[in-house]
Amino acid sequence: MSARLPQPSTMVATTAMPATYATSLHPDASGRRARWLGLWLLAASVALLLLGASVGSTGFGSLLNLRGDPLAQQIVWDIRLPRTLGAWLAGALLGLAGAIAQGLFRNPLADPYLLGSASGAALGGAVAMAVLGVSPSTASWLARLGVTGLAFAGAAGAVLLTLVLARGVQHTLRLLLAGVIVGVVLGAARDLIQVAQPAILEPMQVFTMGSSAFVGWQACAIMAGGWLLCAATAWALSRLLDGLMLGEATAASLGLPIVPMRAGLVLALALATGTAVAHTGLIAFVGLAAPHLVRSIARVTHQWHVWLSSLMGAVLLLAADILARWVVAPQELPVGVLTAALGGSYLLWLMHRRVLGSSL
């Protein structure tokens, strides 16, 4: 007979669980907040998708005025719509990965890039540009597939190397340390390739700063498939994340198969992060901030939390991408730089509030 997890209203903060993960809300009130938040995020997503399709380097263009203008139709359907949808999907992947990472490692400051997947993806992109002589801006489908394919292979290889160094997924601290080491080593390898091949410095700069400018319909299809697979996996294994809130010993006492479930979550984390990085580059703080914002509004079990964090990440990144296109038009800001500035400011404010609250 399978064990039943305690409801959110009965969960209390312990030494194994950070206080930010505890909840005192009544389950019905928390559920209502979660449903309202989900509806709000869906509405915001629709509004931002329509706005994103209307904003570009050429200014604003209503979707209702496309008839009779072939150039405007081509700009919207071939450039603006896929990059807008791609930014939404990349944000959804990063938000989902952040929720998995913070629940899996029981750390509200955990980041989707912890296992070295971001550094591996950047290294794969550098290899593609240096060896194959291509870049993300190349029009050829095969060239784009080479860059994104090698970036994804680099992310998967980095996670595999992390798992080998950590000797599996049994020990959380060892896994975190191995991920940091792998990230530093692969980042150094990427820098060496850039020094040896100065011609790739400019495209690699775009990749490391993050951009949705080169996302096409094929990339959107790949990201959508990866998002559905990762979200379904996280939802199916969310009971482990709830159990880990009370500590590994408590999760084991509930009869949960911790090792295989943790392995599945690590693979979902790696796939979500690698897919996003392979298509939009390194974008900071979205995966870190999205679960925080959801948790500050609605304290729910991870079956709700992974979906809401994914939607929150999608809204955050798409809003940042639209702002990056508009703020210095006709030029564009790197969206990764913008998210780093906004996300860093949010974390500084959060730290200040907590320090001020503890001093009082």
C-alpha positions, -999 to 999 in steps of 0.1 A, spaced: 0 0 0 15 33 -10 21 60 15 1 92 13 20 125 15 8 151 40 -12 180 27 4 214 24 -14 227 55 3 201 77 38 206 64 60 225 89 95 239 85 123 216 98 161 217 97 160 197 65 137 220 48 143 258 43 117 280 59 107 294 25 94 260 15 70 258 45 34 267 41 7 276 65 -21 284 40 -53 264 40 -53 240 11 -85 255 -4 -72 290 -2 -39 280 -17 -56 261 -45 -78 291 -53 -47 313 -55 -30 287 -77 -59 286 -101 -62 323 -103 -24 326 -109 -26 300 -136 -54 319 -154 -36 352 -150 -4 337 -165 -23 322 -194 -40 355 -202 -6 373 -199 9 348 -222 -17 353 -249 -14 391 -246 24 390 -248 24 366 -278 2 390 -297 23 420 -286 55 402 -295 42 395 -330 37 432 -334 70 445 -321 103 445 -341 132 466 -353 108 482 -378 85 494 -351 49 483 -342 27 466 -367 -8 455 -360 -17 419 -369 -50 432 -383 -33 452 -411 -13 425 -429 -37 420 -458 -23 433 -490 12 438 -477 34 407 -486 65 422 -469 47 428 -436 32 393 -438 66 377 -443 81 398 -414 54 387 -390 50 350 -400 86 342 -407 104 363 -381 83 378 -354 60 349 -346 86 322 -344 110 342 -322 81 353 -300 69 318 -295 105 306 -291 111 331 -263 79 319 -246 90 282 -249 126 289 -238 112 307 -207 88 279 -200 117 254 -202 139 275 -178 111 281 -154 103 244 -153 140 235 -148 143 260 -120 113 245 -102 128 210 -105 163 222 -94 150 241 -63 128 212 -52 154 185 -60 182 202 -42 160 216 -14 175 250 -20 155 281 -30 187 295 -47 193 265 -69 196 274 -106 189 253 -137 225 256 -148 238 238 -117 247 205 -135 270 221 -160 245 219 -189 248 256 -198 285 254 -200 283 222 -221 258 238 -245 280 269 -249 310 246 -256 291 227 -282 281 259 -299 317 271 -299 328 237 -315 302 240 -342 312 275 -351 350 268 -350 350 234 -367 320 236 -391 324 273 -398 287 281 -391 269 304 -367 233 308 -354 227 335 -380 234 312 -410 203 308 -431 210 271 -440 188 246 -421 216 221 -418 239 248 -404 214 258 -378 209 221 -370 246 217 -366 249 245 -340 218 236 -320 226 199 -323 261 202 -310 250 226 -283 224 201 -271 250 173 -273 274 194 -252 247 200 -225 238 163 -224 275 154 -222 281 178 -194 253 163 -173 266 128 -180 301 139 -169 286 154 -137 267 122 -129 299 102 -134 319 124 -112 292 124 -85 288 86 -88 251 88 -96 223 108 -81 223 94 -45 242 123 -29 228 158 -34 259 177 -22 283 156 -43 261 162 -73 261 200 -68 299 201 -64 305 180 -95 282 203 -115 301 234 -104 334 218 -113 322 206 -147 308 240 -155 341 258 -147 362 233 -167 339 234 -198 337 272 -196 375 273 -197 375 250 -227 350 273 -245 372 303 -238 403 285 -252 384 277 -285 375 314 -288 411 324 -283 423 299 -309 395 310 -334 390 348 -331 365 346 -360 339 331 -337 342 357 -310 313 378 -323 287 350 -328 298 334 -295 292 367 -278 256 367 -291 252 331 -279 266 337 -244 245 369 -240 213 351 -251 190 360 -280 158 348 -296 166 365 -329 176 332 -347 147 310 -335 127 296 -364 96 273 -366 118 242 -365 134 253 -332 99 261 -318 88 225 -326 119 211 -309 114 232 -278 77 225 -276 84 187 -277 111 190 -251 89 212 -229 59 187 -230 82 158 -222 100 175 -193 68 189 -179 50 155 -180 81 139 -163 82 165 -136 45 163 -129 46 125 -127 76 126 -103 64 156 -82 56 134 -52 94 130 -46 98 168 -47 71 171 -20 87 144 0 121 160 -2 106 192 14 106 172 47 140 157 42 154 126 24 148 104 54 112 113 55 108 108 18 124 74 21 100 65 50 71 73 27 80 44 4 92 66 -25 119 51 -48 142 80 -43 171 70 -66 151 62 -98 128 92 -93 157 115 -87 174 102 -118 143 110 -138 141 145 -125 178 151 -132 173 140 -168 143 162 -171 163 191 -157 191 185 -181 169 181 -211 149 213 -203 180 234 -197 200 220 -227 170 225 -251 166 262 -240 203 270 -241 208 253 -275 183 276 -291 184 309 -273 219 309 -256 227 316 -220 198 335 -203 203 342 -166 179 344 -136 147 333 -154 149 298 -139 159 312 -106 133 340 -103 102 322 -117 98 296 -89 104 324 -63 76 345 -77 52 316 -78 60 306 -43 55 341 -30 19 341 -44 7 305 -39 22 278 -17 11 245 -33 24 210 -39 48 205 -68 22 191 -91 9 227 -93 43 244 -87 61 229 -117 34 241 -142 30 275 -126 68 281 -125 70 271 -162 42 296 -171 59 323 -150 92 317 -167 76 319 -201 59 352 -192 91 367 -177 113 358 -207 88 369 -233 83 402 -216 120 407 -213 125 398 -250 98 423 -261 114 450 -239 149 442 -254 135 447 -289 118 480 -281 139 499 -256 167 509 -280 149 503 -313 159 499 -341 188 482 -323 182 453 -298 195 446 -264 208 411 -256 179 396 -237 203 377 -215 218 410 -203 184 424 -196 172 394 -176 205 394 -156 200 431 -147 164 427 -138 169 394 -121 199 406 -101 179 436 -90 151 414 -78 174 391 -58 191 421 -42 157 435 -32 147 400 -19 179 397 2 175 432 15 139 425 26 149 393 44 179 409 61 158 438 72 130 415 84 154 393 104 170 424 120 136 435 131 
